[in-house]
Amino acid sequence: MHRSSRYDAWATRLFAKIERDPETGCWNWTASTRQGYGQIWTPSRPGPRRILQAHRAMYELANGAIPDGLDLDHLCRNTLCVNPEHLEPVTRRENVLRGTGPAALNARKMTCSRGHPLAPTGDGRRYCPTCRDDWLIRTRDLRLTQQREARARRRAQLAEVPRRDAREWGVAVGLLERFTGGAVPFRVLAAYAQHTNTSTTTSGAPRATPTASTRGADEYAWSAPEAS
C-alpha cells in the first residue's frame, strides 16, 4: 500500500506536466527537457532514483515494459509528445530511417547529387555506377598522363648523357649512341677505346692512348705518347 500510493503520486505528477493539443492529439511535455525530449525522475522507492525520458515513462505506464532492444518512435514526429497512442516500439535502424537525420535522408534518395540513378552494392549500401565509371576514367587518364610525363623526362635525361659523355671523351655522339641507347658506362667506353685505339693513325701521326687515372677505375685520362 505504501508503494502503491507513492507510485500513484508519481503518476499524478507525470500527468500534471502534460498539455494536450486538441488539433494534433499530442500530449506535449511542459517540464524539464534534454535534447528535445522530456525527462522526469522515477519514484524514490523501490531502488535508487533515476531520470527517465517522459515519453518512455508514459508508454510503460499505459502499456507495460518496452521490449528489449526496441526504441519508441514518435509517429507524430513531435519529440515532446508523450501520448502513448503516438508511440510505437521499433528497432533502432527503423527508428533512424523514419527520422529526418542525414542517414534517413540519404536512405530515401533514389539518385546521386548529379541526378544519376543509384544501384545496390550487395551489402546494404548503394552507389552511383555512372559517377564511379567517370572517376575511374579520370583516374586512369591522370595516371597515364603522369606516366607519359615521367617517360618524357627520362628520355630527356638520357638524351643528355651521350652529348655530355661525348664532350668529356672527345668522341662523336654517334659512337656513344651505339651502346645501350646512349647510356654508356665509362668502363665500357674505356674498354672499347683500349681495344680499338692504336698508338698511331693511318697517316703515321701519334694517336692518343688511354691510361688509367688515379681517381678510380671508371675514369681515364688521355695523353699522347712521346715521340721516339
Backbone as a chain_set.jsonl record, in Angstrom:
{"seq": "MHRSSRYDAWATRLFAKIERDPETGCWNWTASTRQGYGQIWTPSRPGPRRILQAHRAMYELANGAIPDGLDLDHLCRNTLCVNPEHLEPVTRRENVLRGTGPAALNARKMTCSRGHPLAPTGDGRRYCPTCRDDWLIRTRDLRLTQQREARARRRAQLAEVPRRDAREWGVAVGLLERFTGGAVPFRVLAAYAQHTNTSTTTSGAPRATPTASTRGADEYAWSAPEAS", "coords": {"N": [[0.826, -1.204, 0.0], [1.939, 1.174, 0.754], [3.871, 1.461, -1.252], [2.217, 1.588, -3.522], [0.729, 3.96, -3.165], [2.794, 5.852, -3.321], [3.642, 5.457, -5.94], [1.312, 6.11, -7.326], [1.201, 8.8, -6.711], [3.436, 9.686, -8.06], [2.649, 9.138, -10.726], [0.491, 10.89, -10.907], [1.869, 13.308, -10.733], [3.249, 13.131, -13.091], [1.217, 13.327, -15.062], [0.464, 15.894, -14.529], [2.263, 17.507, -15.776], [1.68, 17.691, -18.421], [0.421, 19.007, -21.437], [-2.343, 19.062, -23.394], [-2.894, 18.962, -26.887], [-5.492, 19.874, -28.825], [-5.769, 19.874, -31.595], [-3.767, 18.306, -32.852], [-3.685, 16.1, -31.217], [-1.553, 15.541, -29.617], [0.258, 15.022, -26.581], [1.837, 17.304, -25.062], [4.905, 17.731, -23.448], [5.686, 19.713, -20.67], [7.604, 20.224, -18.783], [10.89, 19.622, -17.534], [13.429, 19.213, -20.017], [15.614, 17.454, -22.28], [17.816, 17.472, -24.9], [15.673, 17.769, -26.635], [13.748, 15.986, -25.708], [11.342, 15.151, -23.207], [11.923, 14.773, -19.659], [11.926, 12.999, -16.508], [12.083, 12.353, -12.988], [12.257, 9.116, -11.493], [10.16, 7.294, -9.084], [11.296, 7.331, -5.653], [11.464, 4.925, -4.288], [10.774, 1.508, -5.029], [14.355, 0.863, -5.096], [17.122, 2.869, -6.418], [16.766, 6.34, -7.278], [16.292, 7.554, -10.583], [16.681, 9.175, -13.789], [14.171, 9.271, -16.197], [13.145, 9.225, -19.631], [10.378, 11.167, -20.543], [8.422, 10.313, -22.385], [8.911, 7.587, -22.576], [8.383, 6.798, -19.951], [5.642, 7.359, -19.811], [4.646, 5.622, -21.765], [5.29, 3.086, -20.69], [3.761, 3.271, -18.412], [1.207, 3.089, -19.47], [1.194, 0.831, -21.204], [2.9, -1.139, -20.277], [6.148, -2.737, -19.882], [8.748, -1.791, -22.16], [9.718, -3.682, -24.982], [12.836, -5.458, -24.988], [15.691, -4.107, -26.627], [14.338, -2.438, -28.369], [13.279, 0.768, -29.587], [11.298, 3.709, -28.906], [9.296, 5.107, -31.288], [8.254, 8.265, -32.391], [5.287, 8.677, -33.841], [3.99, 10.965, -34.557], [6.017, 12.691, -35.069], [6.764, 14.556, -33.19], [8.844, 15.251, -30.733], [8.393, 16.037, -28.126], [6.007, 14.991, -27.452], [4.06, 12.853, -25.402], [2.037, 11.1, -25.657], [0.757, 7.914, -25.462], [-0.507, 6.659, -27.619], [0.691, 7.759, -29.789], [3.12, 6.618, -29.952], [5.401, 4.062, -30.924], [6.914, 0.924, -30.587], [9.944, 0.166, -32.111], [12.744, -1.097, -34.024], [16.173, 0.087, -33.63], [17.348, 0.777, -36.09], [15.098, 1.065, -37.772], [13.886, 3.184, -36.468], [15.738, 5.237, -36.846], [15.738, 5.457, -39.662], [13.183, 6.368, -40.09], [13.305, 8.947, -39.289], [14.513, 12.364, -39.626], [17.18, 12.768, -40.012], [20.611, 12.866, -41.374], [21.223, 10.193, -42.189], [18.697, 9.073, -42.615], [17.702, 10.764, -44.628], [19.531, 10.266, -46.717], [18.981, 7.592, -47.127], [16.528, 7.697, -48.318], [17.035, 8.727, -50.8], [16.988, 8.434, -54.338], [18.586, 9.029, -56.421], [21.894, 10.2, -57.275], [23.941, 13.101, -56.395], [24.278, 14.242, -58.863], [22.143, 13.477, -60.304], [22.06, 10.888, -61.296], [20.871, 7.502, -61.407], [20.861, 5.369, -58.49], [22.508, 2.335, -57.512], [22.352, -0.899, -55.919], [24.931, -2.281, -53.767], [25.106, -4.825, -52.791], [25.744, -5.299, -50.166], [24.007, -3.937, -48.587], [24.454, -1.267, -49.009], [24.529, 1.582, -51.315], [25.451, 2.85, -54.56], [26.652, 5.056, -57.172], [26.768, 4.036, -60.389], [27.438, 5.459, -62.751], [28.875, 7.765, -61.913], [30.98, 6.461, -60.645], [32.234, 5.146, -62.803], [33.034, 7.379, -64.284], [34.864, 8.469, -62.499], [36.814, 6.44, -62.432], [37.731, 6.59, -65.068], [38.799, 9.184, -65.131], [40.811, 8.883, -63.211], [42.388, 6.908, -64.422], [43.194, 8.275, -66.775], [44.637, 10.367, -65.61], [46.707, 8.92, -64.389], [47.933, 7.777, -66.673], [48.772, 10.106, -67.963], [50.636, 11.101, -66.112], [52.503, 9.022, -66.247], [53.338, 9.264, -68.932], [54.522, 11.816, -68.833], [56.585, 11.275, -67.045], [58.089, 9.42, -68.531], [58.85, 11.066, -70.648], [60.478, 12.931, -69.329], [62.496, 11.181, -68.534], [63.508, 10.337, -71.02], [64.52, 12.767, -71.921], [66.564, 13.148, -70.051], [68.187, 10.937, -70.64], [68.873, 11.561, -73.238], [70.672, 13.604, -72.884], [72.866, 12.343, -71.852], [74.659, 11.017, -73.847], [75.611, 13.299, -75.211], [76.894, 14.715, -73.191], [78.853, 12.816, -72.385], [80.181, 12.528, -74.765], [81.399, 15.022, -75.083], [83.125, 14.905, -72.902], [84.773, 12.723, -73.444], [85.703, 13.277, -75.938], [84.777, 12.175, -78.365], [82.697, 11.139, -81.134], [79.162, 11.723, -81.051], [77.555, 9.836, -82.262], [79.017, 7.495, -81.968], [78.719, 6.868, -79.265], [76.001, 6.456, -79.172], [75.669, 3.96, -80.15], [75.847, 2.251, -78.058], [73.741, 0.851, -75.847], [71.564, 2.648, -76.25], [72.698, 5.15, -75.793], [73.233, 5.484, -73.072], [76.029, 5.016, -71.779], [78.283, 3.293, -69.812], [81.301, 4.432, -68.247], [83.269, 2.487, -67.935], [82.721, 0.6, -69.926], [83.073, 2.149, -72.232], [85.754, 2.844, -71.957], [86.998, 0.333, -72.13], [86.317, -0.287, -74.723], [87.657, 1.739, -76.08], [90.343, 1.131, -75.427], [90.602, -1.233, -76.784], [90.223, -0.633, -79.48], [91.725, 1.616, -80.206], [94.856, 2.643, -81.514], [98.417, 3.187, -81.333], [99.266, 4.92, -83.279], [97.967, 6.803, -86.053], [96.527, 6.085, -89.288], [97.938, 7.699, -91.002], [100.385, 7.888, -89.861], [100.713, 9.644, -87.787], [101.022, 10.373, -84.249], [98.696, 8.877, -81.966], [96.162, 9.255, -79.496], [96.302, 7.394, -76.473], [94.645, 5.511, -73.982], [95.103, 5.923, -70.487], [95.02, 4.703, -67.16], [93.401, 6.563, -64.666], [94.328, 7.965, -61.532], [92.176, 8.453, -59.903], [90.146, 6.589, -59.962], [88.678, 3.484, -61.155], [86.776, 3.847, -63.109], [87.249, 6.154, -64.528], [89.252, 7.816, -66.925], [92.285, 9.19, -68.071], [93.494, 10.91, -70.861], [96.39, 10.808, -72.89], [99.025, 11.801, -75.052], [101.523, 9.698, -76.545], [105.095, 9.901, -76.111], [107.264, 10.969, -78.683], [109.49, 8.817, -80.383]], "CA": [[0.0, 0.0, 0.0], [2.83, 2.318, 0.807], [4.462, 1.595, -2.578], [1.185, 1.977, -4.484], [0.402, 5.373, -3.002], [3.906, 6.657, -3.838], [3.624, 5.331, -7.396], [0.184, 6.897, -7.813], [1.569, 10.211, -6.606], [4.374, 9.958, -9.163], [1.869, 9.179, -11.957], [-0.263, 12.145, -10.89], [2.814, 14.381, -11.055], [3.563, 12.987, -14.509], [0.116, 13.887, -15.857], [0.373, 17.328, -14.278], [3.234, 18.205, -16.617], [1.262, 17.463, -19.798], [-0.531, 19.947, -22.028], [-2.931, 18.388, -24.548], [-3.146, 19.768, -28.083], [-6.709, 19.297, -29.427], [-5.677, 19.78, -33.062], [-2.91, 17.185, -33.257], [-3.834, 14.985, -30.3], [-0.307, 15.332, -28.895], [0.365, 15.406, -25.182], [3.119, 17.994, -25.035], [5.565, 17.797, -22.146], [5.934, 21.119, -20.336], [8.601, 20.336, -17.707], [12.304, 19.549, -17.908], [13.731, 18.542, -21.283], [17.016, 17.251, -22.632], [17.972, 17.111, -26.3], [14.371, 17.751, -27.296], [12.843, 15.001, -25.113], [11.012, 15.393, -21.816], [12.529, 13.861, -18.696], [11.32, 13.042, -15.18], [12.683, 11.444, -12.018], [11.439, 7.971, -11.09], [9.906, 7.278, -7.638], [12.492, 7.055, -4.856], [11.456, 3.527, -3.864], [11.97, 0.732, -4.653], [15.556, 1.098, -5.874], [17.596, 4.257, -6.471], [16.087, 7.24, -8.22], [16.978, 7.795, -11.851], [15.931, 10.01, -14.731], [13.563, 8.595, -17.341], [12.515, 10.065, -20.635], [8.962, 11.258, -20.204], [7.565, 9.522, -23.276], [9.082, 6.184, -22.214], [7.663, 6.586, -18.696], [4.214, 7.345, -20.086], [4.316, 4.409, -22.506], [5.323, 1.964, -19.755], [2.635, 3.411, -17.505], [-0.017, 2.701, -20.161], [1.262, -0.442, -21.922], [3.852, -2.073, -19.701], [7.564, -2.568, -20.224], [9.133, -1.739, -23.576], [10.519, -4.87, -25.315], [14.281, -5.251, -25.028], [16.282, -3.838, -27.933], [13.479, -1.592, -29.199], [13.125, 2.181, -29.256], [9.963, 4.263, -29.153], [9.266, 6.06, -32.4], [7.142, 9.219, -32.364], [4.568, 8.679, -35.111], [3.594, 12.344, -34.854], [7.271, 13.413, -35.287], [6.893, 15.572, -32.151], [9.605, 14.579, -29.681], [7.865, 16.421, -26.822], [4.725, 14.319, -27.241], [4.12, 11.663, -24.545], [0.806, 10.346, -25.844], [1.098, 6.516, -25.79], [-1.036, 6.284, -28.922], [1.583, 8.3, -30.809], [4.411, 5.955, -29.782], [5.438, 2.691, -31.441], [8.224, 0.276, -30.402], [10.576, -0.274, -33.356], [14.186, -1.284, -33.896], [16.948, 1.321, -33.747], [17.503, 1.073, -37.512], [13.827, 1.578, -38.275], [13.658, 4.487, -35.862], [16.62, 6.202, -37.518], [15.302, 5.658, -41.044], [11.933, 7.122, -40.097], [13.559, 10.31, -38.856], [14.878, 13.392, -40.608], [18.624, 12.959, -39.961], [21.328, 12.595, -42.631], [21.098, 8.794, -42.608], [17.349, 8.859, -43.144], [17.578, 11.489, -45.896], [20.295, 9.562, -47.74], [18.312, 6.325, -47.426], [15.368, 7.969, -49.183], [17.465, 9.204, -52.111], [16.963, 7.489, -55.44], [19.601, 9.458, -57.379], [23.055, 10.853, -56.672], [23.876, 14.56, -56.466], [24.273, 14.633, -60.281], [20.914, 13.015, -60.929], [22.167, 9.53, -61.83], [20.214, 6.504, -60.53], [21.719, 4.609, -57.599], [22.423, 0.873, -57.63], [22.813, -1.55, -54.673], [26.253, -2.904, -53.799], [25.022, -6.197, -52.325], [25.968, -5.364, -48.725], [23.127, -2.98, -47.936], [24.773, 0.098, -49.41], [24.236, 1.921, -52.702], [26.457, 3.685, -55.199], [26.277, 5.559, -58.496], [27.662, 3.431, -61.387], [27.913, 6.451, -63.712], [29.927, 8.569, -61.28], [32.135, 5.601, -60.404], [32.937, 4.95, -64.072], [33.711, 8.643, -64.612], [36.026, 8.602, -61.62], [37.83, 5.501, -62.888], [38.314, 7.106, -66.306], [39.658, 10.327, -64.784], [41.99, 8.366, -62.518], [43.244, 6.242, -65.404], [43.797, 9.296, -67.634], [45.655, 11.071, -64.839], [47.851, 8.026, -64.23], [48.62, 7.673, -67.95], [49.45, 11.38, -68.203], [51.822, 11.141, -65.255], [53.487, 8.087, -66.782], [53.912, 9.847, -70.143], [55.424, 12.892, -68.446], [57.785, 10.678, -66.453], [58.903, 8.869, -69.62], [59.441, 12.178, -71.404], [61.605, 13.449, -68.552], [63.567, 10.202, -68.587], [64.124, 10.409, -72.347], [65.332, 13.988, -71.975], [67.774, 12.916, -69.278], [69.038, 10.01, -71.373], [69.392, 12.235, -74.422], [71.781, 14.457, -72.478], [74.02, 11.525, -71.482], [75.683, 10.884, -74.896], [76.238, 14.593, -75.515], [77.824, 15.029, -72.106], [79.984, 11.902, -72.439], [80.965, 12.801, -75.979], [82.26, 16.181, -74.798], [84.146, 14.531, -71.942], [85.715, 11.787, -74.031], [86.202, 13.784, -77.211], [84.402, 11.281, -79.457], [81.454, 11.514, -81.785], [77.954, 11.298, -80.358], [77.077, 8.62, -82.895], [79.703, 6.339, -81.406], [78.106, 6.539, -77.986], [74.627, 6.005, -79.368], [75.668, 2.536, -80.482], [75.842, 1.495, -76.808], [72.587, 0.93, -74.919], [70.749, 3.844, -76.448], [73.365, 6.376, -75.363], [73.626, 5.433, -71.661], [77.245, 4.218, -71.841], [79.168, 3.385, -68.634], [82.671, 4.794, -68.578], [84.084, 1.283, -68.011], [82.511, 0.017, -71.251], [83.686, 3.013, -73.23], [87.198, 2.749, -71.823], [87.417, -0.947, -72.686], [86.19, -0.186, -76.177], [88.735, 2.601, -76.577], [91.592, 0.4, -75.303], [90.639, -2.313, -77.773], [90.181, -0.16, -80.864], [92.7, 2.663, -80.485], [96.262, 2.266, -81.725], [99.327, 4.271, -80.936], [99.427, 5.861, -84.393], [96.885, 6.827, -87.022], [96.908, 5.532, -90.582], [98.874, 8.607, -91.659], [101.641, 7.844, -89.157], [100.746, 10.608, -86.676], [100.708, 9.728, -82.974], [97.285, 8.887, -81.581], [96.017, 9.207, -78.042], [96.054, 6.091, -75.859], [94.09, 5.717, -72.636], [95.829, 5.489, -69.295], [94.129, 4.729, -66.0], [93.556, 7.7, -63.759], [94.499, 7.595, -60.125], [90.97, 8.746, -59.144], [89.219, 5.465, -59.947], [88.748, 2.609, -62.319], [85.774, 4.235, -64.093], [87.642, 7.404, -65.169], [90.506, 7.658, -67.651], [92.92, 10.416, -68.592], [94.038, 10.663, -72.199], [97.674, 11.51, -73.11], [99.738, 11.386, -76.279], [102.834, 9.108, -76.245], [106.248, 10.685, -76.525], [107.852, 10.522, -79.976], [110.796, 8.153, -80.205]], "C": [[0.855, 1.245, 0.0], [3.462, 2.572, -0.558], [3.441, 2.088, -3.586], [0.848, 3.451, -4.368], [1.52, 6.259, -3.533], [3.922, 6.624, -5.36], [2.475, 6.141, -7.989], [0.484, 8.383, -7.735], [2.525, 10.601, -7.723], [3.624, 10.047, -10.49], [1.036, 10.452, -12.035], [0.639, 13.315, -11.241], [3.197, 14.333, -12.529], [2.473, 13.61, -15.373], [-0.01, 15.4, -15.651], [1.305, 18.134, -15.161], [2.907, 18.051, -18.104], [0.257, 18.533, -20.217], [-1.057, 19.337, -23.323], [-3.207, 19.384, -25.669], [-4.366, 19.183, -28.793], [-6.607, 19.114, -30.932], [-4.88, 18.55, -33.496], [-3.101, 15.957, -32.389], [-2.57, 14.694, -29.498], [-0.466, 15.741, -27.426], [1.756, 16.011, -24.998], [3.652, 18.092, -23.603], [5.985, 19.234, -21.86], [7.012, 21.302, -19.274], [10.009, 20.214, -18.296], [12.489, 18.751, -19.196], [15.243, 18.382, -21.432], [17.089, 16.722, -24.05], [16.623, 16.93, -26.997], [13.376, 16.765, -26.738], [12.589, 15.373, -23.655], [11.662, 14.373, -20.905], [11.91, 14.075, -17.319], [12.041, 12.047, -14.282], [11.707, 10.31, -11.7], [11.142, 8.055, -9.588], [11.155, 6.85, -6.859], [12.571, 5.602, -4.421], [10.474, 2.755, -4.737], [13.149, 1.054, -5.569], [15.939, 2.558, -5.881], [16.804, 5.069, -7.486], [16.947, 7.4, -9.478], [16.08, 8.596, -12.764], [15.443, 9.141, -15.889], [13.116, 9.623, -18.365], [11.005, 10.001, -20.447], [8.103, 10.382, -21.111], [7.718, 8.026, -22.988], [8.327, 5.865, -20.919], [6.162, 6.508, -18.935], [3.802, 6.078, -20.84], [4.292, 3.202, -21.569], [4.17, 2.04, -18.755], [1.347, 2.912, -18.15], [0.024, 1.281, -20.72], [2.212, -1.458, -21.306], [5.259, -1.817, -20.212], [7.78, -2.576, -21.734], [9.977, -2.974, -23.882], [12.001, -4.531, -25.418], [14.763, -5.045, -26.464], [15.453, -2.957, -28.842], [13.463, -0.162, -28.667], [11.687, 2.595, -29.52], [10.05, 5.321, -30.229], [8.04, 6.946, -32.26], [6.479, 9.242, -33.739], [4.153, 10.076, -35.526], [4.792, 13.222, -35.163], [7.465, 14.564, -34.309], [7.571, 14.923, -30.954], [9.132, 14.959, -28.281], [6.541, 15.738, -26.502], [4.929, 13.059, -26.404], [2.841, 10.851, -24.642], [1.15, 8.909, -26.233], [0.588, 6.076, -27.143], [-0.165, 6.795, -30.063], [2.959, 7.641, -30.765], [4.323, 4.516, -30.261], [6.83, 2.1, -31.202], [8.751, -0.264, -31.737], [12.063, -0.488, -33.081], [14.909, 0.052, -34.061], [17.126, 1.736, -35.224], [16.225, 1.684, -38.087], [13.543, 2.964, -37.723], [14.497, 5.566, -36.532], [16.123, 6.5, -38.925], [13.983, 6.41, -41.143], [12.141, 8.597, -39.778], [13.916, 11.233, -40.003], [16.376, 13.681, -40.58], [19.29, 12.652, -41.286], [21.189, 11.161, -43.116], [19.733, 8.521, -43.223], [17.177, 9.548, -44.5], [18.332, 10.774, -47.01], [19.633, 8.236, -48.112], [17.127, 6.525, -48.362], [15.776, 8.418, -50.588], [17.404, 8.082, -53.138], [18.008, 7.826, -56.497], [20.758, 10.099, -56.615], [22.911, 12.36, -56.827], [23.864, 15.073, -57.897], [23.039, 14.129, -61.026], [20.981, 11.629, -61.522], [21.484, 8.536, -60.887], [21.238, 5.723, -59.717], [21.481, 3.117, -57.774], [22.921, 0.255, -56.327], [24.174, -2.212, -54.864], [26.224, -4.359, -53.372], [25.245, -6.358, -50.835], [25.131, -4.335, -47.976], [23.396, -1.537, -48.282], [24.41, 0.32, -50.871], [25.348, 2.814, -53.236], [25.943, 4.118, -56.561], [27.226, 4.946, -59.528], [28.235, 4.455, -62.358], [29.05, 7.278, -63.132], [31.17, 7.721, -61.009], [32.934, 5.387, -61.688], [33.673, 6.226, -64.481], [34.963, 8.823, -63.769], [37.151, 7.67, -62.048], [38.514, 5.999, -64.151], [39.246, 8.275, -66.006], [40.928, 9.854, -64.095], [42.946, 7.692, -63.493], [43.936, 7.261, -66.295], [44.886, 10.057, -66.894], [46.899, 10.211, -64.663], [48.635, 7.905, -65.532], [49.37, 8.958, -68.277], [50.716, 11.493, -67.369], [52.902, 10.193, -65.766], [54.135, 8.64, -68.046], [54.885, 10.968, -69.81], [56.708, 12.34, -67.84], [58.683, 10.086, -67.528], [59.568, 9.972, -70.439], [60.621, 12.776, -70.655], [62.784, 12.49, -68.588], [64.266, 10.228, -69.94], [64.998, 11.646, -72.48], [66.628, 13.831, -71.196], [68.737, 11.993, -70.015], [69.624, 10.651, -72.615], [70.585, 13.121, -74.093], [73.033, 13.651, -72.17], [75.032, 11.407, -72.609], [76.358, 12.198, -75.24], [77.245, 14.973, -74.45], [79.056, 14.148, -72.157], [80.84, 12.142, -73.668], [81.883, 13.999, -75.765], [83.402, 15.782, -73.875], [85.219, 13.65, -72.565], [86.288, 12.261, -75.37], [85.924, 12.862, -78.375], [83.082, 11.757, -80.027], [80.256, 10.982, -80.993], [77.418, 10.001, -80.945], [77.744, 7.373, -82.367], [79.067, 5.903, -80.094], [76.701, 5.992, -78.148], [74.54, 4.545, -79.784], [75.559, 1.66, -79.224], [74.587, 1.819, -76.015], [71.829, 2.228, -75.036], [71.397, 5.119, -75.949], [73.808, 6.353, -73.924], [74.831, 4.511, -71.531], [78.029, 4.362, -70.546], [80.586, 3.696, -69.069], [83.556, 3.555, -68.725], [83.961, 0.637, -69.386], [83.197, 0.843, -72.324], [85.211, 2.926, -73.17], [87.711, 1.435, -72.396], [87.354, -0.939, -74.197], [87.327, 0.64, -76.748], [90.071, 1.881, -76.497], [91.726, -0.664, -76.386], [90.811, -1.783, -79.191], [91.257, 0.868, -81.178], [94.095, 2.059, -80.667], [97.138, 3.449, -81.387], [99.523, 5.3, -82.034], [98.221, 5.769, -85.285], [97.382, 6.229, -88.314], [97.903, 6.417, -91.304], [100.218, 8.636, -90.953], [101.73, 8.804, -87.995], [100.431, 9.899, -85.377], [99.237, 9.872, -82.616], [97.181, 8.685, -80.071], [95.733, 7.787, -77.584], [95.571, 6.313, -74.45], [95.018, 5.199, -71.562], [94.923, 5.642, -68.102], [94.433, 5.918, -65.12], [93.684, 7.205, -62.325], [93.238, 7.828, -59.321], [90.011, 7.574, -59.116], [89.293, 4.66, -61.21], [87.796, 3.027, -63.405], [86.114, 5.538, -64.793], [89.03, 7.222, -65.795], [90.997, 9.015, -68.137], [93.609, 10.064, -69.905], [95.318, 11.492, -72.365], [98.327, 10.961, -74.364], [101.096, 10.803, -75.935], [103.955, 9.998, -76.766], [106.838, 10.083, -77.824], [109.227, 9.925, -79.724], [111.837, 8.746, -81.131]], "O": [[0.544, 2.237, -0.659], [3.588, 3.717, -0.99], [3.765, 2.927, -4.427], [0.695, 4.127, -5.385], [1.25, 7.301, -4.129], [4.185, 7.641, -6.002], [2.634, 6.783, -9.028], [0.064, 9.146, -8.605], [2.444, 11.702, -8.269], [3.916, 10.925, -11.302], [0.889, 11.031, -13.111], [0.225, 14.22, -11.966], [3.442, 15.37, -13.145], [2.773, 14.342, -16.315], [-0.537, 16.101, -16.515], [1.138, 19.349, -15.276], [3.775, 18.261, -18.951], [-0.633, 18.909, -19.453], [-0.285, 19.118, -24.257], [-3.687, 20.493, -25.436], [-4.274, 18.075, -29.322], [-7.304, 18.268, -31.491], [-5.287, 17.837, -34.413], [-2.71, 14.862, -32.792], [-2.518, 13.7, -28.773], [-1.208, 16.663, -27.086], [2.732, 15.288, -24.8], [2.937, 18.483, -22.681], [6.574, 19.894, -22.716], [7.307, 22.436, -18.898], [10.269, 20.653, -19.416], [11.807, 17.755, -19.435], [16.03, 19.082, -20.796], [16.518, 15.682, -24.376], [16.46, 16.048, -27.841], [12.251, 16.695, -27.233], [13.486, 15.844, -22.955], [11.927, 13.243, -21.315], [11.436, 15.164, -16.995], [12.547, 11.027, -14.749], [10.495, 10.514, -11.646], [11.806, 8.813, -8.881], [11.974, 6.085, -7.369], [13.672, 5.095, -4.204], [9.446, 3.299, -5.141], [12.947, 1.477, -6.707], [15.179, 3.403, -5.408], [16.244, 4.523, -8.436], [18.176, 7.38, -9.415], [14.872, 8.689, -12.547], [16.208, 8.378, -16.479], [12.754, 10.747, -18.018], [10.431, 8.935, -20.223], [7.145, 9.769, -20.641], [6.757, 7.271, -23.139], [7.711, 4.806, -20.795], [5.48, 5.681, -18.328], [2.733, 5.524, -20.584], [3.377, 2.383, -21.641], [3.662, 1.014, -18.304], [0.484, 2.369, -17.461], [-0.995, 0.59, -20.716], [2.299, -2.575, -21.815], [5.526, -0.82, -20.883], [7.088, -3.272, -22.477], [10.879, -3.292, -23.107], [12.371, -3.452, -25.879], [14.307, -5.715, -27.391], [15.833, -2.745, -29.994], [13.613, 0.08, -27.469], [10.954, 1.931, -30.253], [10.78, 6.304, -30.101], [6.931, 6.461, -32.039], [7.048, 9.77, -34.694], [3.981, 10.348, -36.715], [4.615, 14.395, -35.491], [8.259, 15.466, -34.578], [6.952, 14.136, -30.239], [9.45, 14.251, -27.326], [6.013, 15.892, -25.401], [5.853, 12.285, -26.656], [2.586, 9.997, -23.792], [1.79, 8.709, -27.264], [1.187, 5.2, -27.766], [-0.276, 6.309, -31.188], [3.87, 8.069, -31.473], [3.322, 3.833, -30.044], [7.827, 2.716, -31.577], [8.082, -1.053, -32.405], [12.571, -0.102, -32.028], [14.34, 1.021, -34.562], [17.057, 2.922, -35.547], [16.268, 2.689, -38.797], [13.018, 3.823, -38.431], [14.021, 6.679, -36.76], [16.087, 7.659, -39.34], [13.695, 7.024, -42.171], [11.237, 9.407, -39.981], [13.666, 10.942, -41.173], [16.809, 14.724, -41.07], [18.624, 12.225, -42.229], [21.052, 10.924, -44.316], [19.626, 7.821, -44.231], [16.577, 8.982, -45.414], [17.832, 10.681, -48.131], [19.707, 7.801, -49.261], [16.766, 5.619, -49.113], [14.928, 8.481, -51.478], [17.728, 6.932, -52.843], [18.29, 7.008, -57.374], [20.613, 10.489, -55.456], [21.895, 12.847, -57.323], [23.482, 16.219, -58.134], [22.909, 14.332, -62.234], [20.04, 11.216, -62.199], [21.526, 8.726, -59.671], [22.342, 5.447, -60.189], [20.385, 2.691, -58.139], [23.813, 0.811, -55.686], [24.526, -2.643, -55.962], [27.209, -5.072, -53.564], [24.974, -7.422, -50.28], [25.487, -3.909, -46.877], [22.632, -0.658, -47.882], [24.034, -0.614, -51.58], [26.083, 3.446, -52.477], [24.93, 3.614, -57.045], [28.403, 5.308, -59.543], [29.395, 4.343, -62.753], [30.075, 7.472, -63.785], [32.292, 8.213, -61.131], [34.164, 5.439, -61.671], [34.802, 6.164, -64.968], [35.996, 9.275, -64.263], [38.318, 8.062, -62.03], [39.727, 5.856, -64.302], [40.347, 8.356, -66.551], [42.01, 10.374, -64.369], [44.161, 7.875, -63.411], [45.133, 7.139, -66.554], [45.934, 10.363, -67.464], [48.02, 10.708, -64.773], [49.866, 7.925, -65.513], [50.48, 8.911, -68.808], [51.753, 11.933, -67.866], [54.087, 10.523, -65.724], [55.346, 8.507, -68.227], [55.948, 11.072, -70.421], [57.792, 12.868, -68.086], [59.904, 10.225, -67.458], [60.712, 9.83, -70.872], [61.646, 13.095, -71.258], [63.935, 12.918, -68.664], [65.493, 10.149, -70.0], [66.076, 11.596, -73.072], [67.674, 14.321, -71.621], [69.946, 12.222, -70.023], [70.745, 10.33, -73.01], [71.429, 13.36, -74.957], [74.14, 14.186, -72.214], [76.207, 11.678, -72.364], [77.553, 12.218, -75.532], [78.32, 15.489, -74.756], [80.176, 14.634, -71.998], [82.061, 11.986, -73.631], [83.026, 13.989, -76.221], [84.525, 16.259, -74.038], [86.407, 13.791, -72.272], [87.259, 11.69, -75.867], [86.743, 12.763, -79.289], [82.434, 12.652, -79.485], [80.332, 9.934, -80.352], [76.887, 9.161, -80.219], [77.127, 6.309, -82.316], [78.896, 4.71, -79.845], [76.257, 5.161, -77.356], [73.459, 3.958, -79.773], [75.221, 0.479, -79.311], [74.406, 2.951, -75.566], [71.487, 2.845, -74.027], [70.692, 6.097, -75.7], [74.688, 7.13, -73.555], [74.669, 3.335, -71.202], [78.414, 5.481, -70.205], [81.02, 3.272, -70.139], [84.484, 3.549, -69.534], [84.952, 0.18, -69.954], [83.832, 0.294, -73.225], [85.879, 2.934, -74.203], [88.74, 1.414, -73.071], [88.213, -1.503, -74.874], [87.899, 0.288, -77.78], [90.874, 2.004, -77.421], [92.829, -0.958, -76.847], [91.472, -2.416, -80.014], [91.667, 0.978, -82.334], [94.441, 1.069, -80.023], [96.66, 4.565, -81.184], [99.905, 6.436, -81.755], [97.518, 4.758, -85.277], [98.562, 5.895, -88.42], [98.651, 5.925, -92.149], [101.121, 9.345, -91.399], [102.726, 8.792, -87.272], [99.668, 8.933, -85.369], [98.611, 10.884, -82.933], [98.018, 8.021, -79.46], [94.996, 7.057, -78.247], [96.048, 7.227, -73.778], [95.644, 4.152, -71.72], [94.144, 6.592, -68.024], [95.594, 6.235, -64.863], [93.187, 6.133, -61.979], [93.197, 7.446, -58.152], [89.107, 7.575, -58.28], [89.882, 5.079, -62.207], [87.973, 2.608, -64.549], [85.313, 5.999, -65.606], [89.881, 6.536, -65.228], [90.213, 9.867, -68.556], [94.239, 9.013, -70.018], [95.358, 12.68, -72.045], [98.184, 9.782, -74.685], [101.785, 11.371, -75.087], [103.784, 10.744, -77.729], [106.89, 8.867, -78.007], [110.022, 10.46, -78.951], [112.99, 8.315, -81.121]]}, "num_chains": 1, "name": "protein.A"}
